[in-house]
Structures are given as C-alpha cells and as structure tokens.
Amino acid sequence: YRKPYAEISAQNNLNYTGFLVSKIHGEMSINGHDIYDVRELIEKDDIDVKNIGVLVAVSEYYQEEIVETLEECGIDNYMIV
C-alpha cells in the first residue's frame, strides 16, 4: 500500500518523513522518501520513538501483527487506515 499513499500524500501536499516497514525488501525509497526498517530505526541514538507518528496502511490480515510490532518497539502513536 506504500505507493498509493505516497501518491495521495504528494497530491495533497502532506508532509511525511518516510515509510516504516517490518522488513526492507529491495526498495530503499518511494517518491523520494526513505523506507525504514522499524527495528533498525528504534535502535538509532537520535530517534525518540515517542515523537514518531505512524499511519498503518496494510490489509486487515496484517494489522494485528503490525500493531504488536509497533507496540513492542515502544511506538504507540499510530492510526490504522
């Protein structure tokens, strides 16, 4: 779902830093925005997970798993679409 949301964001001038995934598979950016591995991101010294907002855009099948991963990583500021 990354590409459609990247296009919607660009069309509506919505600012975002990048995409957060549970595992990077090839692509490192979409529409000029980096793709971040959630576990690598939270290990960075300059990242405060309390300041991360996440829009979860996945099929219902994966939503519970994604929410569990976010909460395990200390990210609790998320919205499911």
All heavy atoms as an XYZ file, in Angstrom:
655
protein
N       0.800     -1.213      0.000
C       0.000      0.000      0.000
C       0.845      1.281      0.000
O       0.295      2.368      0.014
C      -0.926      0.023      1.219
C      -2.002     -1.029      1.186
C      -2.121     -1.959      2.204
C      -2.891     -1.098      0.131
C      -3.111     -2.923      2.187
C      -3.883     -2.061      0.100
C      -3.993     -2.968      1.128
O      -4.971     -3.918      1.105
N       2.159      1.145      0.031
C       3.016      2.336      0.121
C       2.836      3.277     -1.057
O       2.708      4.487     -0.867
C       4.485      1.926      0.225
C       4.837      1.178      1.477
C       6.320      0.905      1.522
N       6.756      0.089      0.412
C       7.142     -1.180      0.509
N       7.125     -1.772      1.668
N       7.548     -1.842     -0.542
N       2.869      2.756     -2.255
C       2.846      3.623     -3.436
C       1.564      4.444     -3.555
O       1.642      5.651     -3.789
C       3.121      2.803     -4.690
C       4.556      2.329     -4.733
C       4.863      1.518     -5.961
C       6.300      1.016     -5.872
N       6.675      0.206     -7.002
N       0.377      3.849     -3.383
C      -0.825      4.691     -3.466
C      -0.852      5.796     -2.406
O      -1.249      6.924     -2.698
C      -1.979      3.705     -3.249
C      -1.423      2.374     -3.614
C       0.032      2.436     -3.263
N      -0.408      5.487     -1.191
C      -0.412      6.514     -0.140
C       0.655      7.573     -0.399
O       0.462      8.747     -0.068
C      -0.268      5.893      1.254
C      -1.592      5.392      1.749
C      -1.963      4.064      1.600
C      -2.510      6.265      2.321
C      -3.200      3.606      2.023
C      -3.752      5.823      2.740
C      -4.091      4.491      2.591
O      -5.327      4.060      2.992
N       1.751      7.198     -1.009
C       2.762      8.190     -1.398
C       2.176      9.145     -2.429
O       2.370     10.365     -2.346
C       4.003      7.499     -1.950
N       1.440      8.614     -3.389
C       0.824      9.450     -4.417
C      -0.255     10.348     -3.826
O      -0.328     11.534     -4.145
C       0.249      8.563     -5.521
C       1.327      7.869     -6.322
C       0.791      6.833     -7.296
O      -0.444      6.752     -7.479
O       1.617      6.110     -7.878
N      -1.089      9.820     -2.951
C      -2.131     10.621     -2.302
C      -1.497     11.735     -1.479
O      -1.943     12.884     -1.518
C      -3.036      9.737     -1.415
C      -3.893      8.818     -2.287
C      -3.910     10.592     -0.493
C      -4.598      7.721     -1.515
N      -0.444     11.409     -0.751
C       0.245     12.413      0.069
C       0.836     13.515     -0.797
O       0.730     14.699     -0.466
C       1.336     11.749      0.909
O       0.766     10.834      1.807
N       1.449     13.135     -1.906
C       2.045     14.125     -2.795
C       0.971     15.026     -3.415
O       1.144     16.248     -3.483
C       2.848     13.424     -3.888
N      -0.128     14.438     -3.837
C      -1.214     15.210     -4.463
C      -1.849     16.195     -3.489
O      -2.344     17.233     -3.892
C      -2.285     14.267     -5.008
C      -1.826     13.439     -6.181
C      -2.798     12.313     -6.518
O      -3.786     12.088     -5.825
N      -2.499     11.598     -7.587
N      -1.811     15.864     -2.196
C      -2.437     16.714     -1.185
C      -1.434     17.501     -0.351
O      -1.795     18.048      0.694
C      -3.323     15.857     -0.275
C      -4.522     15.321     -1.024
O      -5.457     16.061     -1.293
N      -4.490     14.058     -1.397
N      -0.181     17.539     -0.810
C       0.878     18.290     -0.126
C       1.018     17.909      1.343
O       1.224     18.765      2.208
C       0.663     19.794     -0.262
C       0.766     20.250     -1.702
O       1.626     19.788     -2.441
N      -0.123     21.133     -2.106
N       0.881     16.622      1.657
C       1.063     16.136      3.020
C       2.529     15.811      3.248
O       3.152     15.111      2.446
C       0.209     14.886      3.261
C      -1.293     15.061      3.079
C      -1.997     13.725      3.211
C      -1.841     16.064      4.077
N       3.087     16.334      4.311
C       4.494     16.100      4.619
C       4.656     14.850      5.474
O       3.906     14.647      6.426
C       5.087     17.298      5.357
C       5.115     18.522      4.484
O       5.410     18.438      3.306
N       4.804     19.663      5.056
N       5.639     14.041      5.122
C       5.977     12.871      5.916
C       7.444     12.560      5.694
O       8.036     12.953      4.697
C       5.085     11.676      5.575
C       5.169     11.216      4.131
C       5.973     10.146      3.783
C       4.451     11.851      3.134
C       6.063      9.726      2.464
C       4.525     11.433      1.825
C       5.328     10.374      1.489
O       5.412      9.952      0.192
N       8.033     11.880      6.655
C       9.457     11.595      6.595
C       9.756     10.399      5.714
O      10.707     10.401      4.951
C      10.011     11.352      8.014
O       9.752     12.511      8.788
C      11.495     11.073      7.986
N       8.962      9.344      5.851
C       9.236      8.148      5.064
C       8.268      7.041      5.395
O       7.211      7.275      5.981
N       8.668      5.842      5.023
C       7.845      4.659      5.226
C       8.516      3.739      6.227
O       9.727      3.528      6.180
C       7.639      3.923      3.899
C       6.871      4.736      2.904
C       7.522      5.553      2.005
C       5.491      4.695      2.885
C       6.821      6.305      1.085
C       4.769      5.449      1.978
C       5.441      6.255      1.076
N       7.731      3.181      7.106
C       8.213      2.277      8.142
C       7.719      0.877      7.803
O       6.527      0.672      7.595
C       7.660      2.724      9.491
C       8.237      2.142     10.749
C       9.726      2.437     10.850
C       7.514      2.719     11.961
N       8.648     -0.066      7.698
C       8.291     -1.437      7.345
C       8.893     -2.395      8.363
O       9.828     -2.052      9.083
C       8.780     -1.804      5.923
C       8.094     -0.949      4.878
C      10.287     -1.692      5.795
N       8.344     -3.607      8.409
C       8.891     -4.599      9.337
C      10.134     -5.267      8.759
O      10.958     -5.781      9.493
C       7.841     -5.647      9.683
O       7.321     -6.229      8.520
N      10.273     -5.230      7.441
C      11.464     -5.773      6.795
C      11.593     -5.145      5.416
O      10.636     -5.130      4.647
C      11.369     -7.294      6.677
C      12.634     -7.927      6.179
C      12.562     -9.433      6.248
C      13.900    -10.008      5.830
N      13.884    -11.467      5.845
N      12.772     -4.620      5.123
C      13.011     -3.984      3.830
C      13.222     -5.065      2.781
O      14.010     -5.979      2.963
C      14.211     -3.024      3.896
C      13.879     -1.861      4.834
C      14.579     -2.519      2.505
C      15.007     -0.877      5.035
N      12.482     -4.920      1.669
C      12.574     -5.884      0.566
C      12.975     -5.153     -0.708
O      12.126     -4.849     -1.535
C      11.234     -6.584      0.334
C      10.758     -7.391      1.488
N      11.276     -8.618      1.801
C       9.812     -7.142      2.420
C      10.672     -9.099      2.855
N       9.785     -8.217      3.262
N      14.220     -4.830     -0.883
C      14.683     -4.241     -2.138
C      14.633     -2.732     -2.178
O      15.648     -2.079     -2.107
N      13.432     -2.158     -2.316
C      13.316     -0.715     -2.461
C      13.818     -0.002     -1.213
O      13.551     -0.425     -0.101
C      11.858     -0.307     -2.684
C      11.284     -0.701     -4.013
C       9.837     -0.269     -4.122
O       9.023     -0.764     -3.331
O       9.554      0.568     -4.985
N      14.522      1.096     -1.435
C      15.027      1.880     -0.307
C      14.320      3.230     -0.197
O      14.463      3.926      0.781
C      16.536      2.098     -0.440
C      17.330      0.796     -0.386
S      17.067     -0.154      1.115
C      17.870      0.871      2.322
N      13.536      3.586     -1.239
C      12.765      4.823     -1.181
C      11.603      4.756     -2.166
O      11.625      3.976     -3.110
C      13.647      6.037     -1.491
O      14.030      6.023     -2.845
N      10.606      5.582     -1.895
C       9.456      5.736     -2.778
C       9.162      7.225     -2.872
O       9.064      7.910     -1.856
C       8.214      4.995     -2.238
C       8.459      3.498     -2.205
C       6.990      5.308     -3.091
C       7.320      2.708     -1.587
N       9.048      7.714     -4.096
C       8.764      9.139     -4.329
C       9.710     10.042     -3.545
O       9.293     11.062     -2.999
C       7.312      9.478     -3.984
C       6.335      8.900     -4.974
O       6.693      8.081     -5.811
N       5.095      9.309     -4.880
N      10.958      9.651     -3.428
C      11.945     10.463     -2.734
C      11.914     10.374     -1.222
O      12.599     11.128     -0.537
N      11.120      9.459     -0.667
C      11.036      9.270      0.784
C      11.649      7.926      1.151
O      11.319      6.908      0.546
C       9.579      9.331      1.252
C       8.993     10.700      1.175
N       8.456     11.205      0.015
C       8.886     11.670      2.106
C       8.033     12.430      0.245
N       8.276     12.735      1.510
N      12.508      7.947      2.154
C      13.200      6.730      2.570
C      12.250      5.703      3.161
O      11.197      6.039      3.705
C      14.276      7.053      3.616
C      15.433      7.829      3.022
O      15.660      7.731      1.803
O      16.114      8.526      3.790
N      12.659      4.439      3.069
C      11.953      3.332      3.711
C      12.813      2.890      4.883
O      14.004      2.650      4.727
C      11.740      2.164      2.718
C      10.866      2.624      1.552
C      11.120      0.969      3.443
C      10.724      1.594      0.454
N      12.223      2.805      6.063
C      12.943      2.461      7.282
C      12.473      1.116      7.823
O      11.274      0.862      7.883
C      12.711      3.522      8.366
C      13.125      4.912      7.976
C      12.200      5.802      7.442
C      14.437      5.328      8.147
C      12.572      7.086      7.085
C      14.814      6.611      7.789
C      13.886      7.480      7.254
O      14.259      8.748      6.905
N      13.412      0.319      8.264
C      13.100     -0.909      8.995
C      12.796     -0.494     10.428
O      13.607      0.178     11.076
C      14.301     -1.854      8.942
C      14.074     -3.138      9.699
O      13.844     -3.070     10.926
O      14.152     -4.209      9.081
N      11.640     -0.867     10.959
C      11.209     -0.393     12.275
C      12.214     -0.746     13.363
O      12.515      0.073     14.230
C       9.790     -0.906     12.621
C       9.750     -2.394     12.775
C       9.258     -0.227     13.882
N      12.764     -1.936     13.329
C      13.698     -2.333     14.397
C      15.029     -1.600     14.289
O      15.637     -1.262     15.299
C      13.883     -3.840     14.386
C      12.545     -4.535     14.662
C      12.698     -5.951     15.107
N      11.433     -6.647     15.171
C      10.524     -6.527     16.121
N      10.723     -5.705     17.111
N       9.406     -7.222     16.094
N      15.484     -1.329     13.077
C      16.716     -0.547     12.908
C      16.491      0.903     13.318
O      17.352      1.528     13.918
C      17.188     -0.620     11.461
C      17.709     -1.987     11.054
C      18.112     -2.051      9.603
O      18.131     -1.009      8.912
O      18.412     -3.167      9.134
N      15.331      1.433     12.999
C      15.034      2.827     13.314
C      15.045      3.082     14.816
O      15.622      4.054     15.287
C      13.677      3.223     12.728
C      13.286      4.682     12.904
C      14.180      5.576     12.062
C      11.829      4.891     12.537
N      14.419      2.200     15.595
C      14.335      2.444     17.037
C      15.668      2.265     17.740
O      15.836      2.723     18.864
C      13.256      1.566     17.704
C      13.600      0.088     17.597
C      11.889      1.860     17.135
C      12.786     -0.810     18.493
N      16.635      1.625     17.078
C      17.953      1.441     17.679
C      18.859      2.653     17.486
O      19.908      2.737     18.100
C      18.622      0.196     17.100
C      17.938     -1.087     17.533
C      18.519     -2.328     16.880
O      19.470     -2.207     16.074
O      18.034     -3.433     17.168
N      18.450      3.600     16.657
C      19.264      4.790     16.421
C      19.243      5.688     17.651
O      18.200      5.895     18.269
C      18.765      5.557     15.197
C      18.980      4.810     13.908
C      18.606      5.666     12.740
C      18.932      4.917     11.464
N      18.924      5.793     10.317
N      20.394      6.226     17.986
C      20.517      7.074     19.173
C      19.738      8.380     19.060
O      19.288      8.922     20.065
C      21.993      7.397     19.445
C      22.777      6.167     19.879
O      22.167      5.228     20.432
O      23.999      6.136     19.655
N      19.593      8.897     17.848
C      18.960     10.207     17.682
C      17.450     10.131     17.435
O      16.822     11.120     17.126
C      19.630     10.972     16.544
C      19.543     10.241     15.208
O      19.314      9.022     15.202
O      19.720     10.904     14.168
N      16.854      8.954     17.609
C      15.414      8.773     17.392
C      14.701      8.579     18.728
O      15.066      7.734     19.519
C      15.138      7.544     16.495
C      15.794      7.706     15.129
C      13.642      7.286     16.372
C      15.235      8.831     14.293
N      13.694      9.408     18.966
C      12.841      9.258     20.141
C      11.510      8.689     19.653
O      10.745      9.388     18.987
C      12.625     10.606     20.821
C      11.728     10.522     22.044
O      11.297      9.406     22.419
O      11.454     11.582     22.631
N      11.246      7.413     19.958
C      10.038      6.757     19.439
C       8.757      7.446     19.891
O       7.722      7.300     19.252
C       9.987      5.247     19.777
C      11.111      4.510     19.103
C       9.979      5.005     21.265
N       8.812      8.202     20.948
C       7.622      8.920     21.410
C       7.261     10.064     20.462
O       6.155     10.591     20.520
C       7.825      9.457     22.828
C       8.027      8.361     23.855
C       6.807      7.465     23.928
C       7.027      6.326     24.894
N       6.026      5.285     24.778
N       8.184     10.452     19.587
C       7.936     11.524     18.622
C       7.634     10.991     17.222
O       7.618     11.751     16.268
C       9.139     12.467     18.553
C       9.279     13.269     19.826
O       8.297     13.628     20.449
N      10.507     13.531     20.217
N       7.399      9.688     17.116
C       7.098      9.087     15.817
C       5.590      8.878     15.712
O       4.967      8.327     16.608
C       7.809      7.725     15.663
C       9.328      7.920     15.624
C       7.336      7.009     14.400
C      10.095      6.610     15.592
N       5.016      9.325     14.619
C       3.614      9.067     14.312
C       3.574      8.142     13.105
O       4.303      8.337     12.141
N       2.732      7.131     13.166
C       2.698      6.129     12.107
C       1.275      5.966     11.580
O       0.332      5.826     12.360
C       3.213      4.757     12.624
C       3.126      3.707     11.536
C       4.638      4.880     13.144
N       1.157      6.003     10.278
C      -0.092      5.687      9.605
C       0.043      4.258      9.099
O       0.897      3.967      8.271
C      -0.314      6.648      8.442
C      -1.589      6.485      7.643
C      -2.814      6.731      8.517
C      -1.581      7.443      6.464
N      -0.758      3.342      9.641
C      -0.673      1.928      9.281
C      -1.614      1.690      8.100
O      -2.834      1.789      8.244
C      -1.056      1.013     10.471
C      -0.970     -0.449     10.062
C      -0.159      1.297     11.675
N      -1.040      1.395      6.953
C      -1.812      1.185      5.729
C      -1.505     -0.206      5.191
O      -0.665     -0.377      4.313
C      -1.476      2.254      4.703
N      -2.162     -1.185      5.783
C      -1.993     -2.580      5.367
C      -3.365     -3.248      5.343
O      -4.326     -2.726      5.901
C      -1.057     -3.373      6.314
C       0.339     -2.790      6.317
C      -1.608     -3.426      7.721
N      -3.442     -4.412      4.724
C      -4.708     -5.141      4.721
C      -5.047     -5.551      6.155
O      -4.176     -5.640      7.022
C      -4.613     -6.375      3.827
O      -3.788     -7.355      4.416
N      -6.314     -5.802      6.396
C      -6.761     -6.197      7.728
C      -6.023     -7.432      8.225
O      -5.803     -7.584      9.429
C      -8.264     -6.463      7.727
C      -9.092     -5.204      7.646
C     -10.579     -5.491      7.743
O     -10.972     -6.336      8.568
O     -11.337     -4.867      6.989
N      -5.636     -8.297      7.327
C      -4.944     -9.539      7.672
C      -3.671     -9.270      8.478
O      -3.340    -10.021      9.382
C      -4.616    -10.305      6.392
C      -3.922    -11.617      6.625
C      -4.643    -12.755      6.971
C      -2.539    -11.727      6.500
C      -4.005    -13.975      7.192
C      -1.902    -12.939      6.712
C      -2.642    -14.050      7.054
O      -2.010    -15.247      7.282
N      -2.960     -8.171      8.168
C      -1.676     -7.878      8.809
C      -1.764     -6.854      9.941
O      -0.784     -6.623     10.642
C      -0.673     -7.362      7.776
C      -0.305     -8.379      6.744
C      -0.802     -8.288      5.447
C       0.525     -9.453      7.052
C      -0.469     -9.233      4.489
C       0.860    -10.403      6.099
C       0.360    -10.282      4.823
O       0.690    -11.213      3.876
N      -2.904     -6.225     10.121
C      -2.988     -5.117     11.069
C      -2.604     -5.502     12.492
O      -1.834     -4.786     13.137
C      -4.392     -4.514     11.048
C      -4.668     -3.740      9.785
C      -6.070     -3.206      9.717
O      -6.887     -3.409     10.608
N      -6.380     -2.511      8.628
N      -3.112     -6.597     12.996
C      -2.813     -7.000     14.374
C      -1.313     -7.233     14.567
O      -0.726     -6.794     15.551
C      -3.597     -8.259     14.742
C      -3.432     -8.650     16.201
C      -4.300     -9.842     16.580
O      -5.395    -10.017     16.005
O      -3.867    -10.599     17.470
N      -0.699     -7.897     13.607
C       0.739     -8.165     13.683
C       1.540     -6.864     13.665
O       2.495     -6.706     14.436
C       1.147     -9.046     12.502
C       2.619     -9.368     12.455
C       2.989    -10.197     11.234
O       2.087    -10.711     10.539
O       4.191    -10.326     10.974
N       1.150     -5.931     12.819
C       1.856     -4.654     12.718
C       1.713     -3.867     14.017
O       2.694     -3.314     14.535
C       1.328     -3.828     11.528
C       1.557     -4.553     10.206
C       1.933     -2.427     11.513
C       2.985     -4.781      9.823
N       0.519     -3.822     14.566
C       0.292     -3.104     15.822
C       1.130     -3.720     16.943
O       1.743     -3.002     17.735
C      -1.212     -3.078     16.175
C      -1.435     -2.630     17.607
C      -1.954     -2.175     15.203
N       1.183     -5.031     17.008
C       2.012     -5.699     18.021
C       3.475     -5.298     17.871
O       4.151     -5.004     18.867
C       1.869     -7.215     17.917
C       0.552     -7.745     18.433
C       0.421     -9.248     18.256
O       1.426     -9.925     17.969
O      -0.722     -9.741     18.399
N       3.968     -5.277     16.640
C       5.362     -4.898     16.393
C       5.614     -3.461     16.815
O       6.612     -3.168     17.476
C       5.725     -5.087     14.907
O       5.552     -6.460     14.551
C       7.159     -4.658     14.632
N       4.716     -2.550     16.446
C       4.881     -1.147     16.832
C       4.917     -0.997     18.343
O       5.792     -0.307     18.889
C       3.745     -0.297     16.251
C       3.739     -0.101     14.743
C       2.465      0.605     14.307
C       4.967      0.658     14.283
N       3.991     -1.650     19.031
C       3.936     -1.529     20.485
C       5.138     -2.176     21.157
O       5.642     -1.660     22.144
C       2.610     -2.091     20.992
C       1.441     -1.200     20.580
C       0.079     -1.709     20.996
O      -0.025     -2.854     21.486
O      -0.897     -0.947     20.811
N       5.636     -3.282     20.610
C       6.861     -3.896     21.137
C       8.043     -2.949     21.012
O       8.954     -2.965     21.843
C       7.181     -5.187     20.386
C       6.298     -6.362     20.735
C       6.549     -7.576     19.842
O       7.514     -7.560     19.045
O       5.766     -8.534     19.926
N       8.018     -2.129     19.971
C       9.104     -1.181     19.728
C       8.897      0.133     20.471
O       9.712      1.047     20.356
C       9.233     -0.916     18.229
S       9.799     -2.350     17.292
N       7.808      0.235     21.226
C       7.552      1.437     22.008
C       6.853      2.541     21.238
O       6.763      3.673     21.698
N       6.354      2.229     20.057
C       5.639      3.220     19.246
C       4.153      3.049     19.511
O       3.565      2.033     19.174
C       5.959      3.029     17.748
C       7.451      3.217     17.501
C       5.119      3.996     16.901
C       7.898      2.834     16.108
N       3.553      4.080     20.136
C       2.130      3.976     20.435
C       1.301      5.080     19.781
O       0.098      5.168     19.975
C       1.885      3.938     21.943
C       2.459      5.123     22.659
O       2.905      6.088     22.000
O       2.456      5.118     23.896
N       1.939      5.898     18.979
C       1.249      6.954     18.264
C       1.050      6.496     16.816
O       1.859      6.768     15.945
C       2.067      8.253     18.296
C       1.315      9.407     17.695
O       0.093      9.383     17.568
N       2.063     10.423     17.299
N      -0.040      5.743     16.595
C      -0.305      5.220     15.248
C      -1.815      5.267     14.960
O      -2.625      5.358     15.863
C       0.201      3.786     15.097
C      -0.374      2.817     16.087
C      -1.600      2.193     15.852
C       0.288      2.509     17.260
C      -2.145      1.322     16.772
C      -0.237      1.623     18.184
C      -1.453      1.033     17.924
O      -1.989      0.157     18.842
N      -2.126      5.248     13.673
C      -3.507      5.215     13.224
C      -3.609      4.178     12.115
O      -2.752      4.125     11.226
C      -3.945      6.574     12.669
C      -5.386      6.595     12.213
S      -5.938      8.102     11.360
C      -5.032      9.405     12.130
N      -4.643      3.350     12.149
C      -4.850      2.336     11.139
C      -5.853      2.854     10.116
O      -6.915      3.349     10.483
C      -5.373      1.033     11.772
C      -4.357      0.504     12.782
C      -5.673      0.004     10.694
C      -4.853     -0.660     13.599
N      -5.481      2.759      8.825
C      -6.403      3.174      7.752
C      -6.726      2.002      6.856
O      -6.045      1.032      6.806
C      -5.837      4.327      6.909
C      -5.691      5.555      7.751
C      -4.534      3.961      6.251
